[in-house]
């Protein structure tokens, strides 16, 4: 699992990898288009996306999880 820390270079790489799939934001009302760029990633924490070939969640914060290390201790 690759962990992306808040850093401009990481945002750029992530956007380059995902933007070509024309991601849609998954919402209760259904998928909606939105601007997926470095600034959007920097200003928000969590994204639930539909990439056309499948869903992906980009989670910058998970309630109850203090750190990545704590999460990995209980991972299966």
Secondary structure, DSSP 8 states (H G I E B T S, - for coil): -----S-HHHHHHHHHHHHTT--EE--TT--EE---SHHHHHH-SEEEEE-SS-EEEEES--TT---HHHHHHT--
